[in-house]
Amino acid sequence: MNQILQKPSSFVGEFKTFGQDGVAYEVIEAINNTTLMIRVVETGETLVYTVQKFLTDPQA
């Protein structure tokens, strides 16, 4: 299914990287339709991240 049509809550548990050579992160919560809470794998840091950026990041 095309990710753009999925609800942000369906992204929870997915791992991606910040761009082509960035570190991995995991989606831990869908805050709303445009915002996710992510956890950086290397550091454990949690960050607010936009769905738009998530959709352009490559799979980890």
Beta strands, then each sheet from edge to edge (+ up, - down):
strand 1: 15-17
strand 2: 24-30
strand 3: 35-40
strand 4: 46-50
sheet 1: 1+ 2- 3+ 4-
end
